[in-house]
Amino acid sequence: MWTPAARRQHSRDHLRYGSDLSDAEWEIIAPFMPAPAKTGRPRQWPMREIMNAIFYVLRGGIAWRLLPKDFPPMTTVYGWFLRFRREGLFQTINHHLVMADRERAGREASPSAAVIDSQSAKTVEAGGPRGYDAGKKTKGRKRHAMVDTDGRALVIQTHRADIQDRDGAVPLLKASRKSFPFVEIAFADSAYGANRVKDATCIVIKVVKKIADQIGFHVLPRRWVVERTFAWISRNRRLAKDFEGTIASAETFLYAASVMLLTRRLARSQ
């Protein structure tokens, strides 16, 4: 609970930037960093500074070229970001941190239940795949997420906004089988009630329907959890819209936002 005492204890005012990794947070992430190459030119910049720069871009919503001069050069940071994107590093880190945080909370490392939903986000002039979501009246992309029942992001995918939820859910569910094979049930809204979703995997889709004669917004059982996750990651200004020219970069930033959230949570518990 965020009491005044807790806020003072976990204040980030002592850091250079609020997005920088603290010593405790770096200890959590450091084991996942790529080892130095045995040949070639030695690294000039520490990996901690590379991660700090990526998180600064994510949190502040700035362009790569606007990185402050006390970070490594933009070309160096962006080059590492492309490597992390290609190797799926943030996805790997997120997978391990989800299990670590679940164990910290006294739960099994791999979840047996999940919640799925999508969020439409406007795109900008950067280009790349996009479409029009007629339901939300949004031109851009959809972020499809599977989270556990506490809101930890398990699998995140991005696709054009004109792809309906029942179609976008199929690859999401299939992708979850590799990293979280013990998920047996997934809660969702009525958009996921199609047979193609139910038959995509062995996961049982349980539709949480709206309240009869519902008018306006109401908090519905289970479904609110994934909405909260979208709210958490949307605090990062780089995710206020989809600024990325590629689907791969958009997904990488989404996983990076989840990693930042889980890293801070685990560091505070130490």
ZITA-V814592 format. One record per run of one state. SS is the DSSP state (h for helix, s for strand, l for the rest). FROM is the first residue (numbers start at 1). TO is the last residue. Records with the same first field share a line. If there is no record, write none. Layout:
SS: FROM-TO + FROM-TO
This chain:
l: 1-3 + 10-22 + 31-46 + 61-63 + 67-73 + 88-88 + 105-112 + 124-130 + 134-137 + 149-152 + 161-164 + 180-184 + 189-189 + 193-194 + 199-203 + 208-222 + 234-236 + 240-241 + 243-246 + 269-270
h: 4-9 + 23-30 + 47-60 + 64-66 + 74-87 + 89-104 + 165-179 + 190-192 + 195-198 + 223-233 + 237-239 + 247-268
s: 113-123 + 131-133 + 138-148 + 153-160 + 185-188 + 204-207 + 242-242
